[in-house]
Structures are given as C-alpha cells and as structure tokens.
Amino acid sequence: MSIRIERAAGDELERWDSYVDRSVHASPFHRRSVLELIARHHELTWYPLVGYKGEEPFGLFPLFETKEGPFTTVASPPSNTGVAYLGPIRVADNGRKQRKIEKEQRRFIEGVIDWIDTEIEPELVQIRCVDGFTDVRPFLWNGFDVTPSYTYVVDLERAPDALLASFSSDARRSIRRAEERDVDVEIGGPSVIEPLNDLIRSRLEEKGVQYDLSAEMLSSIYDELGSERVRPYVCRHDGDVVGGTFVLIEGETLYGWVGGVTPTTDLPINEAVDWQIMQDGIEEGLSRYDLHGAMEQGVTEYKSKFDPAVTPLFEVTRKSAGVKAATGLIEQIPASIQSIVR
C-alpha cells in the first residue's frame, strides 16, 4: 500500500501533537505550537505534512518555505532560528518488522519529495534530521547529498554516583569546587528568561558570534509548552545570574538547547549547571541528556568530560543547477547556536 502525503489542516492539524506523542524520536520542536511560533516569528510559510498508510498516520514532516537570496528554499528546520535539527519523524511502528518499516519509510520520504517538487518547486532543499531518524538512504536514492553530523548524548539510566564516577577527573573536581563555593543552580520561571538571554547574547557578542534568539521568542515557547517542557536553568552567585542553560524536554530526553556560555568568573558555572540538569533528569526517570552538538572541537573538549555517547545525525541537501552555479550566494546551514557556545 502506498503512503499518501497530505498537508494537515482542520481536525488533522488538531491531531498533530497526538501523533508527535506516539513517536519515539520526536523533538520539542516538532510540536505544533512551536512550529507555528517559528513561522510567525520569522514570517515563514510552514507545511505540516502527514504521511498516511490507509487512514493511519505513518510519519510527520514539518517543512518551511524560505527565500535564500533569489532562490526558494524548503528547509526543516529553517536557518537562523536556533533550531539545530527537525526533519521527518515516524509515528509508532506498532510492531512492524524491519523490512516493512524500510519499505514504508522509503515511500513516505519519496512521497514528501514528490509533494515538494509539485507544490513548491524549490531550488534548494535543506533537512537536518533528529538523531533517531538515521535511515536517510531514501534521500540518497533520490539524488540528495547526505552529510553526517554528531551530537553528544549522556545516558541517564544510572545512579547519580555511578554517573558522576564516569566523568573525567577535572569535571568531578569542578563540580566539587562549585559545591564548596555555594554556587546555586535553580530552575527559574518566566522572570529569568530575559536576564539569562541577555547574558547569553552579551557573551556571544564578545566572541563575535551572532545570536538571533529573542527573549520574546523564548518566552512564547515557555508559554506554549509550559514549565514541564521548558526549563530555564540559571546559576546564581552572590545573587547575580552568572550562567545557565535553556533546557527543553520531549519524551525521555532532556535537550540542553542554548546557554552554557563562557562565564565571567573563574567559577565552574557550566559544570554545576549541567550536573544539576542530569541529576534532575535521573530523579524524574528520564533516560537521555542531549548536549546539543558535538561538531566544534573546542566545545567537544568540554562536553566529552561527561562520558556522553557520540551520536550521529544527518543533514540532507539538494541544490538545483542554478544554486550550484551561484557560488557564495547560498550560505551553508549554520552550526547550531548550542554547538558554538557550549
């Protein structure tokens, strides 16, 4: 049976998040409210595509139409939004065997490609998949270029003492030093979003790094997803916010989204924040902490201290002849903000 691709609307769009709930590798950015926020905030057109096998949903594929110079681009996620990866996700497989899953996934991806080419006809397609969607062969078989990328994921299915023992010696020393210096890490509410975001922006500007996330956007995401899914972790010293990380939660995964900038003090701020995030995740029965990026060498030296697994994810692109000829007009997909600053 073929996979039918439809742009969700009406009742089907209302059911979008229920399909996200059934996926084992959805990210927080797959939720309808966040997708709509991205579209509104950046003035983009978004397409909530659903692949159906008969009347049952097989997969979701949120897409955004953008302009890159003179060219039309289809992207998931769109660049300059702070979202590192998005792309397609499968709804629950319901015990299907591997051969059947592969066949249906190929039909799903090929159906979406046909929809894109028929409805939009873009010169450029850019997709960055979540780490749970690793079978990108249908893109390869349909003329896309595939580039591997990586993130770090810490296994939280361990007791805190066992996890701490797996850290590097300097990470353990830093955590002890933070405890001795009474560094206070807490989950803040809406009132900490702006000061934390201002701190992140100012530290990045000192490095010459562009930072496009506004406090308004972050507050809107907080309002839409709620405190159960959005946690602004802040670190205070002598009452001042000196560091922190915006954490998102989806399924069994914590995502260290943005933050972790180089502190203005010699205190081990980032180690204290990350350790608190991991302890909270263990206490709540979550299984993974995605450190959100593992591609910048300077950043990997910090993140690898926490005994994470190097986890692959994939970027897939297709360029028209015109885009390939227009050297310098189309920028490469920027690295995630998190991979730069953490």
HUHUUR-V680336 format. One record per pair of residues at least 24 apart in sequence whose ideal C-beta (glycine too) atoms are under 10 Angstrom apart, sorted by the first residue. I is the first residue (numbers start at 1). J is the second residue. D is the distance in whole Angstrom. If there is no record, write none. Layout:
BEGIN
I&J&D ; I&J&D
END
This chain:
BEGIN
1&52&10 ; 1&53&6 ; 1&54&6 ; 1&103&10 ; 1&104&8 ; 1&107&9 ; 2&51&10 ; 2&52&10 ; 2&53&8 ; 2&54&10 ; 2&104&9 ; 2&107&6 ; 2&108&10 ; 2&110&10 ; 2&111&7 ; 3&50&10 ; 3&51&5 ; 3&52&7 ; 3&53&6 ; 3&54&10 ; 3&57&10 ; 3&58&6 ; 3&59&8 ; 3&103&10 ; 3&104&6 ; 3&105&9 ; 3&106&9 ; 3&107&4 ; 3&108&5 ; 3&109&9 ; 3&110&8 ; 3&111&5 ; 3&112&9 ; 4&50&9 ; 4&51&7 ; 4&52&5 ; 4&53&8 ; 4&54&8 ; 4&55&10 ; 4&58&9 ; 4&107&10 ; 4&108&10 ; 4&111&7 ; 5&49&6 ; 5&50&7 ; 5&51&5 ; 5&52&8 ; 5&58&10 ; 5&59&9 ; 5&61&8 ; 5&107&10 ; 5&108&8 ; 5&110&9 ; 5&111&4 ; 5&112&6 ; 5&113&9 ; 5&114&7 ; 5&115&5 ; 5&116&9 ; 5&118&10 ; 5&119&10 ; 6&48&9 ; 6&49&7 ; 6&50&6 ; 6&51&8 ; 6&52&7 ; 6&57&10 ; 6&111&10 ; 6&115&9 ; 7&46&10 ; 7&47&6 ; 7&48&6 ; 7&49&6 ; 7&50&8 ; 7&63&9 ; 7&115&8 ; 7&119&8 ; 8&32&9 ; 8&47&9 ; 8&48&4 ; 8&49&7 ; 8&50&5 ; 8&57&9 ; 8&60&8 ; 8&62&10 ; 9&48&8 ; 12&48&8 ; 12&50&7 ; 12&52&9 ; 12&57&9 ; 13&48&6 ; 13&50&9 ; 15&50&9 ; 15&57&8 ; 16&48&6 ; 16&50&8 ; 16&57&9 ; 16&60&7 ; 16&62&9 ; 18&57&9 ; 18&91&9 ; 19&48&10 ; 19&50&7 ; 19&57&5 ; 19&58&10 ; 19&59&9 ; 19&60&6 ; 19&89&9 ; 19&90&10 ; 19&91&5 ; 19&92&9 ; 20&60&7 ; 20&62&10 ; 20&89&8 ; 20&91&8 ; 20&250&8 ; 20&251&9 ; 21&91&9 ; 21&92&9 ; 21&250&10 ; 21&251&9 ; 22&57&8 ; 22&60&10 ; 22&89&10 ; 22&90&9 ; 22&91&5 ; 22&92&4 ; 22&93&10 ; 22&94&9 ; 23&57&10 ; 23&59&8 ; 23&60&7 ; 23&88&10 ; 23&89&5 ; 23&90&6 ; 23&91&6 ; 23&92&7 ; 23&93&10 ; 23&130&9 ; 23&132&8 ; 23&133&10 ; 23&250&9 ; 23&251&8 ; 24&89&9 ; 24&90&8 ; 24&91&9 ; 24&92&7 ; 24&93&8 ; 24&132&6 ; 24&251&7 ; 24&252&9 ; 25&88&10 ; 25&89&6 ; 25&90&7 ; 25&129&9 ; 25&130&5 ; 25&131&7 ; 25&132&2 ; 25&133&6 ; 25&134&9 ; 25&250&9 ; 25&251&8 ; 25&253&9 ; 26&60&8 ; 26&86&10 ; 26&89&5 ; 26&90&9 ; 26&91&9 ; 26&130&7 ; 26&132&8 ; 26&133&10 ; 26&250&6 ; 26&251&7 ; 26&253&10 ; 27&77&10 ; 27&83&8 ; 27&84&9 ; 27&85&7 ; 27&86&7 ; 27&87&9 ; 27&89&8 ; 27&130&5 ; 27&131&9 ; 27&132&9 ; 27&248&8 ; 27&250&6 ; 27&251&9 ; 27&253&8 ; 27&255&7 ; 27&290&9 ; 28&83&9 ; 28&221&8 ; 28&225&7 ; 28&229&6 ; 28&230&8 ; 28&247&10 ; 28&248&4 ; 28&249&7 ; 28&250&4 ; 28&251&9 ; 28&253&9 ; 28&255&6 ; 28&257&8 ; 29&62&8 ; 29&76&10 ; 29&77&7 ; 29&81&9 ; 29&82&10 ; 29&83&5 ; 29&84&9 ; 29&85&8 ; 29&86&5 ; 29&87&10 ; 29&130&9 ; 29&221&9 ; 29&248&8 ; 29&250&9 ; 29&255&9 ; 29&257&9 ; 30&60&7 ; 30&61&10 ; 30&62&7 ; 30&76&10 ; 30&86&7 ; 30&87&9 ; 30&88&10 ; 30&89&6 ; 30&130&8 ; 30&250&8 ; 31&62&10 ; 31&221&10 ; 31&224&8 ; 31&225&7 ; 31&229&8 ; 31&248&10 ; 31&250&8 ; 32&60&10 ; 32&62&9 ; 32&224&9 ; 33&220&9 ; 33&221&8 ; 33&223&9 ; 33&224&4 ; 33&225&7 ; 34&62&10 ; 34&83&9 ; 34&86&10 ; 34&220&9 ; 34&221&6 ; 34&224&7 ; 34&225&7 ; 34&229&9 ; 34&230&10 ; 34&248&9 ; 35&62&5 ; 35&63&10 ; 35&64&8 ; 35&76&10 ; 35&77&9 ; 35&83&10 ; 35&86&9 ; 36&220&10 ; 36&224&8 ; 37&81&10 ; 37&217&7 ; 37&220&5 ; 37&221&6 ; 37&223&9 ; 37&224&6 ; 37&225&10 ; 38&62&9 ; 38&64&7 ; 38&77&7 ; 38&78&7 ; 38&81&6 ; 38&82&9 ; 38&83&7 ; 38&86&9 ; 38&217&9 ; 38&221&9 ; 39&64&7 ; 39&65&10 ; 39&78&9 ; 39&81&10 ; 40&217&10 ; 40&220&9 ; 41&81&8 ; 41&213&10 ; 41&214&8 ; 41&216&8 ; 41&217&5 ; 41&220&7 ; 41&221&10 ; 42&66&8 ; 42&78&7 ; 42&79&10 ; 42&80&8 ; 42&81&6 ; 42&212&9 ; 42&217&9 ; 44&75&9 ; 44&78&6 ; 44&81&9 ; 45&74&10 ; 45&120&9 ; 46&76&9 ; 46&78&9 ; 47&74&8 ; 47&76&9 ; 47&112&10 ; 47&115&8 ; 47&116&9 ; 47&119&8 ; 47&120&8 ; 49&76&10 ; 49&88&9 ; 49&108&10 ; 49&111&9 ; 49&112&6 ; 49&115&7 ; 49&116&9 ; 49&119&10 ; 50&91&9 ; 50&108&10 ; 50&112&10 ; 51&88&8 ; 51&90&9 ; 51&91&9 ; 51&104&8 ; 51&105&9 ; 51&107&8 ; 51&108&4 ; 51&109&9 ; 51&111&6 ; 51&112&7 ; 51&115&9 ; 52&91&10 ; 52&108&9 ; 52&111&10 ; 53&91&10 ; 53&96&10 ; 53&104&6 ; 53&107&8 ; 53&108&9 ; 56&91&8 ; 56&92&10 ; 56&94&8 ; 57&90&9 ; 57&91&5 ; 57&92&9 ; 58&90&7 ; 58&91&6 ; 58&92&10 ; 58&93&9 ; 58&96&10 ; 58&101&9 ; 58&104&6 ; 58&105&8 ; 58&107&8 ; 58&108&6 ; 58&111&10 ; 59&88&6 ; 59&89&6 ; 59&90&5 ; 59&91&6 ; 59&104&8 ; 59&105&7 ; 59&107&10 ; 59&108&5 ; 59&109&8 ; 59&111&9 ; 59&112&8 ; 59&133&9 ; 60&87&10 ; 60&88&7 ; 60&89&5 ; 60&90&8 ; 60&91&7 ; 60&108&10 ; 61&86&9 ; 61&87&7 ; 61&88&4 ; 61&89&8 ; 61&108&8 ; 61&109&8 ; 61&111&9 ; 61&112&5 ; 61&113&10 ; 61&115&9 ; 61&116&9 ; 61&127&9 ; 62&86&6 ; 62&87&8 ; 62&88&9 ; 62&89&9 ; 63&87&9 ; 63&88&10 ; 63&112&8 ; 63&115&9 ; 63&116&7 ; 63&119&10 ; 63&120&8 ; 63&122&10 ; 63&125&9 ; 63&127&9 ; 64&126&10 ; 65&116&10 ; 65&119&9 ; 65&120&6 ; 65&122&7 ; 66&122&9 ; 66&124&9 ; 66&126&9 ; 68&122&9 ; 68&123&8 ; 68&124&6 ; 68&126&9 ; 68&323&8 ; 68&326&10 ; 68&329&8 ; 68&330&5 ; 68&331&7 ; 69&123&10 ; 69&124&10 ; 69&323&9 ; 69&326&7 ; 69&328&10 ; 69&329&4 ; 69&330&6 ; 69&331&9 ; 70&123&8 ; 70&322&9 ; 70&323&10 ; 70&326&8 ; 70&329&7 ; 70&330&10 ; 71&122&7 ; 71&123&4 ; 71&124&6 ; 71&319&9 ; 71&320&8 ; 71&322&7 ; 71&323&6 ; 71&326&8 ; 71&329&8 ; 71&330&7 ; 72&120&7 ; 72&121&7 ; 72&122&5 ; 72&123&6 ; 72&124&7 ; 72&125&10 ; 72&320&10 ; 73&120&9 ; 73&122&6 ; 73&123&7 ; 73&124&4 ; 73&125&7 ; 73&126&6 ; 73&319&10 ; 73&323&9 ; 73&330&8 ; 74&112&10 ; 74&113&10 ; 74&116&5 ; 74&117&10 ; 74&119&10 ; 74&120&6 ; 74&121&9 ; 74&122&4 ; 74&123&9 ; 74&124&7 ; 74&125&5 ; 74&126&7 ; 74&127&8 ; 74&318&9 ; 75&122&9 ; 75&124&8 ; 75&125&8 ; 75&126&5 ; 75&127&7 ; 75&128&9 ; 75&317&10 ; 75&333&8 ; 76&112&10 ; 76&125&9 ; 76&126&8 ; 76&127&5 ; 76&128&7 ; 76&129&9 ; 76&316&10 ; 77&126&9 ; 77&127&9 ; 77&128&6 ; 77&333&9 ; 77&336&10 ; 78&126&8 ; 78&333&10 ; 79&126&7 ; 79&128&10 ; 79&212&10 ; 79&331&7 ; 79&332&9 ; 79&333&6 ; 79&334&6 ; 80&210&8 ; 80&212&5 ; 80&213&10 ; 80&331&9 ; 80&333&10 ; 80&334&7 ; 80&337&10 ; 81&212&7 ; 81&213&8 ; 81&217&9 ; 81&334&10 ; 81&337&10 ; 82&211&8 ; 82&212&7 ; 82&213&5 ; 82&214&10 ; 82&217&8 ; 82&218&9 ; 82&221&10 ; 82&246&9 ; 82&257&8 ; 82&258&6 ; 82&334&10 ; 82&336&7 ; 82&337&5 ; 82&338&8 ; 83&128&8 ; 83&213&10 ; 83&257&9 ; 83&336&8 ; 83&337&9 ; 84&128&7 ; 84&130&9 ; 84&149&9 ; 84&151&8 ; 84&255&9 ; 84&257&8 ; 84&258&10 ; 84&290&9 ; 84&292&6 ; 84&293&7 ; 84&313&9 ; 84&333&10 ; 84&334&10 ; 84&335&8 ; 84&336&3 ; 84&337&8 ; 84&338&6 ; 84&339&7 ; 85&127&9 ; 85&128&4 ; 85&129&6 ; 85&130&5 ; 85&131&7 ; 85&133&9 ; 85&149&8 ; 85&151&8 ; 85&290&10 ; 85&292&9 ; 85&293&10 ; 85&313&6 ; 85&314&9 ; 85&315&8 ; 85&336&8 ; 86&127&8 ; 86&128&6 ; 86&129&8 ; 86&130&7 ; 86&133&10 ; 87&126&10 ; 87&127&5 ; 87&128&6 ; 87&129&4 ; 87&130&6 ; 87&133&6 ; 87&136&9 ; 87&139&10 ; 87&313&9 ; 87&314&9 ; 87&315&9 ; 87&316&8 ; 88&112&7 ; 88&127&8 ; 88&129&7 ; 88&130&9 ; 88&133&6 ; 88&136&9 ; 88&138&10 ; 88&139&10 ; 88&316&10 ; 89&129&9 ; 89&130&7 ; 89&132&7 ; 89&133&6 ; 90&132&9 ; 90&133&7 ; 90&135&10 ; 98&135&10 ; 101&135&9 ; 102&135&7 ; 102&137&8 ; 102&138&9 ; 105&133&9 ; 105&135&6 ; 105&136&10 ; 105&137&9 ; 105&138&7 ; 106&135&9 ; 106&137&8 ; 106&138&4 ; 106&139&10 ; 106&141&8 ; 106&142&9 ; 107&138&8 ; 108&138&8 ; 109&135&9 ; 109&136&8 ; 109&137&9 ; 109&138&4 ; 109&139&6 ; 109&141&9 ; 109&142&7 ; 109&144&10 ; 109&316&10 ; 110&138&6 ; 110&139&9 ; 110&141&8 ; 110&142&6 ; 111&138&10 ; 112&138&9 ; 113&138&8 ; 113&139&8 ; 113&142&6 ; 113&143&9 ; 113&144&8 ; 113&318&9 ; 114&142&9 ; 116&318&9 ; 117&318&10 ; 121&320&9 ; 122&318&9 ; 122&319&10 ; 122&320&8 ; 122&323&9 ; 123&318&9 ; 123&319&7 ; 123&320&4 ; 123&321&9 ; 123&322&6 ; 123&323&5 ; 123&324&10 ; 123&326&9 ; 123&330&9 ; 124&317&7 ; 124&318&7 ; 124&319&6 ; 124&320&7 ; 124&322&9 ; 124&323&5 ; 124&324&10 ; 124&330&6 ; 125&316&8 ; 125&317&6 ; 125&318&4 ; 125&319&8 ; 125&320&9 ; 125&323&10 ; 126&315&7 ; 126&316&8 ; 126&317&5 ; 126&318&8 ; 126&319&9 ; 126&330&9 ; 126&332&9 ; 126&333&6 ; 127&314&8 ; 127&315&7 ; 127&316&5 ; 127&317&7 ; 127&318&9 ; 127&333&9 ; 128&313&7 ; 128&314&8 ; 128&315&5 ; 128&316&8 ; 128&317&9 ; 128&333&7 ; 128&336&9 ; 129&312&10 ; 129&313&6 ; 129&314&5 ; 129&315&8 ; 129&316&7 ; 130&250&10 ; 130&253&10 ; 130&290&10 ; 130&313&7 ; 130&314&10 ; 131&253&9 ; 131&288&9 ; 131&290&7 ; 131&309&10 ; 131&311&5 ; 131&312&7 ; 131&313&4 ; 131&314&9 ; 132&251&9 ; 132&253&9 ; 132&311&9 ; 132&313&9 ; 133&313&8 ; 133&314&8 ; 134&311&9 ; 134&312&6 ; 134&313&7 ; 134&314&7 ; 135&314&9 ; 136&313&9 ; 136&314&5 ; 136&315&9 ; 136&316&6 ; 138&316&10 ; 139&314&8 ; 139&316&4 ; 139&317&9 ; 139&318&8 ; 140&314&10 ; 140&316&8 ; 142&316&10 ; 142&318&8 ; 143&318&6 ; 144&314&10 ; 144&315&10 ; 144&316&5 ; 144&317&6 ; 144&318&5 ; 144&319&10 ; 145&315&9 ; 145&316&7 ; 145&317&5 ; 145&318&7 ; 145&319&8 ; 146&314&6 ; 146&315&7 ; 146&316&5 ; 146&317&8 ; 147&314&7 ; 147&315&5 ; 147&316&8 ; 147&317&7 ; 147&332&10 ; 147&333&9 ; 148&295&10 ; 148&312&6 ; 148&313&8 ; 148&314&6 ; 148&315&8 ; 149&293&9 ; 149&294&8 ; 149&295&6 ; 149&311&10 ; 149&312&7 ; 149&313&5 ; 149&314&7 ; 149&315&6 ; 149&333&9 ; 149&335&9 ; 149&336&9 ; 149&339&9 ; 150&293&8 ; 150&294&4 ; 150&295&6 ; 150&300&9 ; 150&309&10 ; 150&310&6 ; 150&311&6 ; 150&312&6 ; 150&313&7 ; 150&339&9 ; 151&255&10 ; 151&256&10 ; 151&290&6 ; 151&291&7 ; 151&292&6 ; 151&293&6 ; 151&294&5 ; 151&295&8 ; 151&303&9 ; 151&308&9 ; 151&309&9 ; 151&310&8 ; 151&311&5 ; 151&312&8 ; 151&313&6 ; 151&336&9 ; 151&338&9 ; 151&339&8 ; 152&256&9 ; 152&289&9 ; 152&290&7 ; 152&291&4 ; 152&292&8 ; 152&293&7 ; 152&294&5 ; 152&299&9 ; 152&300&8 ; 152&302&10 ; 152&303&5 ; 152&304&7 ; 152&306&8 ; 152&307&10 ; 152&308&4 ; 152&309&7 ; 152&310&7 ; 152&311&7 ; 152&339&10 ; 152&342&10 ; 153&253&8 ; 153&254&10 ; 153&255&10 ; 153&287&10 ; 153&288&5 ; 153&289&7 ; 153&290&5 ; 153&291&7 ; 153&292&10 ; 153&294&9 ; 153&308&6 ; 153&309&5 ; 153&310&8 ; 153&311&5 ; 154&254&9 ; 154&256&9 ; 154&274&9 ; 154&277&9 ; 154&278&6 ; 154&281&9 ; 154&287&10 ; 154&288&7 ; 154&289&4 ; 154&290&8 ; 154&291&7 ; 154&303&9 ; 154&306&5 ; 154&307&7 ; 154&308&5 ; 154&309&8 ; 155&278&10 ; 155&287&7 ; 155&288&7 ; 155&289&8 ; 155&307&8 ; 155&308&8 ; 155&309&7 ; 156&252&8 ; 156&253&9 ; 156&254&8 ; 156&277&10 ; 156&278&6 ; 156&279&9 ; 156&280&10 ; 156&281&5 ; 156&282&5 ; 156&283&10 ; 156&284&9 ; 156&285&9 ; 156&286&6 ; 156&287&5 ; 156&288&6 ; 156&289&6 ; 157&252&9 ; 157&281&10 ; 157&282&8 ; 157&285&9 ; 157&286&9 ; 157&287&5 ; 157&288&9 ; 158&278&10 ; 158&282&7 ; 158&287&10 ; 158&307&9 ; 159&282&7 ; 160&275&9 ; 160&278&8 ; 160&279&6 ; 160&282&6 ; 160&283&8 ; 162&282&10 ; 163&275&9 ; 163&278&6 ; 163&279&8 ; 163&281&10 ; 163&282&7 ; 163&289&10 ; 163&306&8 ; 163&307&8 ; 164&275&8 ; 164&278&9 ; 164&279&9 ; 164&306&10 ; 164&307&10 ; 165&307&9 ; 166&305&10 ; 166&306&8 ; 166&307&4 ; 166&308&10 ; 167&271&9 ; 167&274&10 ; 167&275&8 ; 167&278&10 ; 167&305&6 ; 167&306&6 ; 167&307&6 ; 168&304&8 ; 168&305&4 ; 168&306&8 ; 168&307&8 ; 169&305&9 ; 170&268&9 ; 170&271&9 ; 170&305&7 ; 171&268&9 ; 171&271&6 ; 171&274&9 ; 171&275&8 ; 171&302&9 ; 171&304&9 ; 171&305&4 ; 171&306&6 ; 171&307&9 ; 172&271&9 ; 172&275&10 ; 172&305&9 ; 173&268&8 ; 173&271&9 ; 174&267&9 ; 174&268&4 ; 174&269&9 ; 174&270&9 ; 174&271&4 ; 174&272&8 ; 174&274&10 ; 174&275&9 ; 174&305&8 ; 175&268&7 ; 175&271&5 ; 175&272&7 ; 175&274&9 ; 175&275&5 ; 175&276&10 ; 176&268&9 ; 176&271&10 ; 177&266&10 ; 177&267&8 ; 177&268&6 ; 177&271&8 ; 177&272&9 ; 178&235&9 ; 178&237&10 ; 178&267&7 ; 178&268&5 ; 178&269&8 ; 178&270&10 ; 178&271&6 ; 178&272&4 ; 178&273&9 ; 178&275&8 ; 178&276&9 ; 179&268&10 ; 179&272&8 ; 179&275&9 ; 181&237&8 ; 181&265&10 ; 181&266&10 ; 181&267&6 ; 181&268&8 ; 181&272&9 ; 182&236&10 ; 182&237&8 ; 182&238&9 ; 182&267&10 ; 183&235&6 ; 183&236&8 ; 183&237&6 ; 183&242&8 ; 183&243&9 ; 183&265&9 ; 183&267&6 ; 183&268&8 ; 183&269&7 ; 183&271&9 ; 183&272&5 ; 183&273&9 ; 183&276&10 ; 184&234&9 ; 184&235&7 ; 184&236&5 ; 184&237&7 ; 184&238&10 ; 184&239&9 ; 184&242&10 ; 184&272&9 ; 184&276&10 ; 185&233&6 ; 185&234&7 ; 185&235&5 ; 185&236&8 ; 185&243&9 ; 185&244&8 ; 185&245&10 ; 185&269&9 ; 185&272&5 ; 185&273&5 ; 185&274&9 ; 185&275&8 ; 185&276&4 ; 185&277&8 ; 185&279&10 ; 185&280&10 ; 186&232&9 ; 186&233&7 ; 186&234&6 ; 186&235&8 ; 186&236&7 ; 186&244&9 ; 186&273&10 ; 186&276&8 ; 187&227&8 ; 187&230&10 ; 187&231&5 ; 187&232&7 ; 187&233&6 ; 187&234&8 ; 187&244&10 ; 187&247&8 ; 187&276&9 ; 187&277&9 ; 187&280&8 ; 188&227&10 ; 188&231&8 ; 188&232&5 ; 188&233&7 ; 188&234&5 ; 188&236&9 ; 188&241&8 ; 188&244&8 ; 189&222&8 ; 189&227&7 ; 189&231&10 ; 189&232&8 ; 190&215&10 ; 190&218&10 ; 190&219&6 ; 190&222&6 ; 190&223&8 ; 190&227&9 ; 190&230&10 ; 190&232&8 ; 191&232&9 ; 192&232&5 ; 192&233&9 ; 192&234&5 ; 192&236&9 ; 192&241&7 ; 192&244&8 ; 192&246&10 ; 193&217&10 ; 193&218&5 ; 193&219&5 ; 193&221&9 ; 193&222&6 ; 193&230&9 ; 193&232&6 ; 193&234&10 ; 193&246&8 ; 194&218&8 ; 194&219&8 ; 194&232&10 ; 195&232&10 ; 195&234&8 ; 195&240&9 ; 195&241&5 ; 195&244&9 ; 196&232&6 ; 196&233&9 ; 196&234&6 ; 196&235&9 ; 196&241&6 ; 196&243&8 ; 196&244&5 ; 196&245&9 ; 196&246&7 ; 196&258&9 ; 196&259&7 ; 196&261&10 ; 197&232&9 ; 197&244&10 ; 197&246&8 ; 197&258&8 ; 197&259&9 ; 198&241&9 ; 199&234&9 ; 199&235&10 ; 199&240&10 ; 199&241&6 ; 199&242&8 ; 199&243&7 ; 199&244&7 ; 199&259&9 ; 199&261&7 ; 199&263&9 ; 199&264&9 ; 200&243&9 ; 200&244&8 ; 200&245&9 ; 200&246&8 ; 200&258&6 ; 200&259&6 ; 200&260&9 ; 200&261&5 ; 200&337&9 ; 200&341&7 ; 201&261&9 ; 202&261&9 ; 202&264&9 ; 203&243&9 ; 203&259&10 ; 203&260&10 ; 203&261&4 ; 203&262&6 ; 203&263&8 ; 203&264&8 ; 203&341&8 ; 204&258&10 ; 204&261&6 ; 204&262&9 ; 204&337&8 ; 204&340&8 ; 204&341&6 ; 206&261&9 ; 206&262&9 ; 206&264&10 ; 207&261&9 ; 207&262&8 ; 207&340&8 ; 207&341&8 ; 209&261&9 ; 209&337&8 ; 209&340&6 ; 209&341&7 ; 210&334&9 ; 210&337&9 ; 210&340&10 ; 211&258&8 ; 211&261&10 ; 211&337&6 ; 211&340&9 ; 211&341&8 ; 212&334&10 ; 212&337&8 ; 213&246&9 ; 213&257&9 ; 213&258&6 ; 213&337&7 ; 218&246&7 ; 218&257&9 ; 218&258&8 ; 221&246&9 ; 221&248&8 ; 221&257&9 ; 222&246&9 ; 225&249&9 ; 225&250&9 ; 229&255&10 ; 230&257&9 ; 231&257&10 ; 231&277&8 ; 231&280&8 ; 232&257&10 ; 232&259&8 ; 233&259&7 ; 233&260&10 ; 233&272&10 ; 233&273&5 ; 233&274&9 ; 233&276&7 ; 233&277&6 ; 233&280&9 ; 234&259&9 ; 234&273&8 ; 235&259&10 ; 235&263&8 ; 235&265&10 ; 235&267&8 ; 235&268&10 ; 235&269&5 ; 235&270&8 ; 235&272&6 ; 235&273&5 ; 235&276&9 ; 236&269&10 ; 237&263&9 ; 237&264&10 ; 237&265&7 ; 237&267&6 ; 237&269&8 ; 237&272&10 ; 238&265&10 ; 240&264&10 ; 240&265&10 ; 242&267&7 ; 242&269&6 ; 242&272&10 ; 242&273&10 ; 243&267&8 ; 243&268&10 ; 243&269&4 ; 243&270&6 ; 243&272&8 ; 243&273&6 ; 244&269&8 ; 244&270&9 ; 244&273&6 ; 245&270&8 ; 245&273&5 ; 245&274&7 ; 245&276&10 ; 245&277&7 ; 245&291&10 ; 245&292&9 ; 245&338&9 ; 245&341&10 ; 245&342&8 ; 246&338&9 ; 247&273&9 ; 247&274&10 ; 247&277&6 ; 247&280&9 ; 247&281&9 ; 247&289&9 ; 247&290&10 ; 247&292&10 ; 248&290&9 ; 248&292&9 ; 249&281&9 ; 249&284&9 ; 249&286&7 ; 250&290&10 ; 251&286&9 ; 251&287&9 ; 251&288&9 ; 252&281&9 ; 252&284&10 ; 252&285&8 ; 252&286&5 ; 252&287&4 ; 252&288&6 ; 253&281&9 ; 253&286&7 ; 253&287&7 ; 253&288&4 ; 253&289&7 ; 253&290&6 ; 254&278&8 ; 254&280&8 ; 254&281&5 ; 254&284&9 ; 254&286&6 ; 254&287&9 ; 254&288&7 ; 254&289&5 ; 254&290&7 ; 254&291&10 ; 254&292&10 ; 255&288&9 ; 255&289&8 ; 255&290&5 ; 255&291&9 ; 255&292&6 ; 255&338&9 ; 256&289&7 ; 256&290&7 ; 256&291&5 ; 256&292&5 ; 256&293&9 ; 256&303&9 ; 256&338&7 ; 256&342&7 ; 257&290&9 ; 257&292&6 ; 257&336&9 ; 257&337&8 ; 257&338&6 ; 257&342&10 ; 258&292&8 ; 258&336&9 ; 258&337&5 ; 258&338&6 ; 258&340&10 ; 258&341&7 ; 258&342&8 ; 259&292&10 ; 259&337&9 ; 259&338&8 ; 259&341&7 ; 259&342&7 ; 260&291&9 ; 260&292&9 ; 260&299&9 ; 260&302&8 ; 260&303&9 ; 260&338&7 ; 260&341&6 ; 260&342&4 ; 261&340&10 ; 261&341&5 ; 261&342&8 ; 262&302&10 ; 262&341&8 ; 262&342&10 ; 270&302&7 ; 270&303&10 ; 270&341&10 ; 270&342&7 ; 271&302&9 ; 271&305&8 ; 271&306&9 ; 274&302&9 ; 274&303&9 ; 274&305&9 ; 274&306&7 ; 274&342&9 ; 275&306&8 ; 278&306&8 ; 290&338&9 ; 291&338&8 ; 291&339&9 ; 291&342&7 ; 292&336&6 ; 292&337&9 ; 292&338&4 ; 292&339&7 ; 292&341&10 ; 292&342&7 ; 293&335&7 ; 293&336&5 ; 293&337&9 ; 293&338&5 ; 293&339&3 ; 293&340&8 ; 293&341&9 ; 293&342&7 ; 294&339&7 ; 294&342&10 ; 295&335&6 ; 295&336&8 ; 295&339&5 ; 295&340&9 ; 296&335&7 ; 296&336&10 ; 296&338&10 ; 296&339&5 ; 296&340&6 ; 296&341&9 ; 296&342&9 ; 298&340&9 ; 298&342&10 ; 299&335&10 ; 299&338&9 ; 299&339&6 ; 299&340&7 ; 299&341&8 ; 299&342&6 ; 300&339&9 ; 300&342&10 ; 302&342&7 ; 303&338&10 ; 303&339&9 ; 303&342&7
END
